[in-house]
């Protein structure tokens, strides 16, 4: 897998990052995320180390080319630098990665949150 830029707060729309994706275990369902929202395993959400809360990214499973758009509402993953995103259970299902648990992905920044007035 070739290296790509790391997505961050200053990233432009369309920028991409590659790495590994994992998904949250059921034990986090209903617990607060870093943004203050409760984790809902049925929602299309994810954790990223640097992107702002509310950013939308398209995540593509590099093994089967399935994609899903998720909203960033948490921080992580922190245990492994190769892992670039933690997905909700629903997002992982859409990518058909439940059995594998960890898959190579490409993340593309689709939109940034609107400033609050």
N, C-alpha and C positions, 0 to 999 in steps of 0.2 A: 504494500500500500504506500503510495507516495505521500510525502508530508504536505500538509496544507497549512495555511495561516490559521492561527487560533482566533476564534471569534471572541470579541470583547465588546464593551460598551461603545467603543469608537468604530466598530465595524460598519461598513456600508451594506446596503441592501444588495443581495445577490452574492455576497462573500460566502465562502465555504470552508468547512473544516472536516477532516476525516479522523476516525478513531473507532473505538469500540463503544457499543451501547449495552446497557444492562437495564433491568426494570426493577421497580420497588416490590418488596415482598408484601403480602397481604397484611402483615402486622402493623404497617404504617397507615392503613386505611382509617380515616377519621382523625388522624393526628395533624397538628399544625405544621405547615411548611414554613420556610424562611420568610416568605412574603406575608404570612399571616393567614393565608387561605388554608382550609383543611384539605388534606390529601384525599382525593376521591379516585379510587382505582378505576372507575368507569368513565372518568373525564380524560380528555386528550391533553395531558400536561406533562411537564418534564422539569428536571433539574439540570442547570448548567453552572459552571464555576463563575463565569464573568458576564454573561448577557443580562441586560436589565429585565426585571420582572415585567411580564406583559408582552415581551418580544415573541413573535411567532417564527418558528423555524420549520422547515420541511426536512424530515429525516428519511433517508433512503437506505434500506437494507441492501448492502452491496452483494449479498449472496443471491437474492431473488428479485431485486429491483422494486420491491414493494415500497411505497412511500406513505407517509402520514404527516399532517401538520399538527404541531403541538404548541401550546403556550408555556413559556417559561414562568414557573411560579415557585421555584425552590433552588437551593444551592447544592452543588455536588456534581459528579462524584469526586471524592477526595482520596480514596484509598489506592488508586492506580492512575498514573498520568496517561496511560494509553486509553483509559475510559474517558469519553468526552461528554456523555449525557446519560442521565438516569431517566427512564421512561415510565409512565404510568402503565398499569397492567393493560388497559384498553389500547393504548398506543402500541405496546408490544404485541398484542394480538393482531392488530392491523398489519404489523410488519412480519407476522408469522415467525416470531422468534421465541415463543414460550418454551418450546422443547430445548432449543439451543442454549437459552439463558443469556449468552453474550454473543453479539454479532458485530461484524465490521459495518460501519455506516458512514454516510456522508451527510453533513448538516448544512443547509443553506438558509441564510437569514432572509426571511420573507417580509417581515414588518417589525417596526419598533413601536413601543407604546406611545400614545399621544400624551403630550405634556398636560398635566392637570392645571386647570384654570383657577 
